[in-house]
Amino acid sequence: MNDLPSPPSHRPGRDTSALEEQKMEATMPTGPHEHCGGGPTETHRHLRPVGIVAGAALHAARRSAGASESALAAMCGVAESTIRSWEDGACPLASVPAARLAQLEAALETLGAEPRIVADLATAAWCDLVILAIADSTDAACLLADPLAATDAFRELLAWSLTGRVPPRYRPYAMPGPLLSDPTLTAQVILVLNAMPARQAGTVPDRGSDER
């Protein structure tokens, strides 16, 4: 087992504070994000795993509601291409304003999405920020000190992205296998996480292990 570092115990919250917004701005890729409101551009597509974890969570949430991309887009007041770009990770949910994310969550709940998966969206976006920081050789310690990183959901989603261990609530709606397809980056993320001091028991399971 590989130990995941856990920050000091705090009461987890889903509101985006000014400090969290500053950390998001510091760790997101540089360049304009206007396309995230209306569809991805080729400049940012597939260059790095910008929003792959939150994208997978959103895709699973939408599928759990039995809703199409167009139906969700209509509920959110955005283009269908925007929903697609959020789901494929080209436009990260971590860069979406808190009010827009809340609107997305409300739309999914109205459509009947699995509540536990909808509740994971902010945490999944935080996983993306951690992975991106490590990919960019940026110190991820401040991100891992956030209350969101202390939750079981964070560890489960991070384990899914690295090892392919899909959390049970996602299995009816998600493909098996790791979300990160680059083995070099996967090894880099695991190495950085294991080098950080663990304060609570949190683990990334070995590849091939399964959750019953």
Sequence and secondary structure as in RCSB ss.txt:
>XXXX:A:sequence
MNDLPSPPSHRPGRDTSALEEQKMEATMPTGPHEHCGGGPTETHRHLRPVGIVAGAALHAARRSAGASESALAAM
CGVAESTIRSWEDGACPLASVPAARLAQLEAALETLGAEPRIVADLATAAWCDLVILAIADSTDAACLLADPLAA
TDAFRELLAWSLTGRVPPRYRPYAMPGPLLSDPTLTAQVILVLNAMPARQAGTVPDRGSDER
>XXXX:A:secstr
 EE           S  HHHHHHHHHHS SS  GGGGT   TTTTTTS SSHHHHHHHHHHHHHHT  HHHHHHH
HTS HHHHHHHHTTSS GGGS HHHHHHHHHHHHHHT  HHHHTTHHHHHHHHHHHHHHHTT   HHHHTSGGGG
SHHHHHHHHHHHH    GGGTTTS SS S   HHHHHHHHHHHHHS  SS  EE  TT    
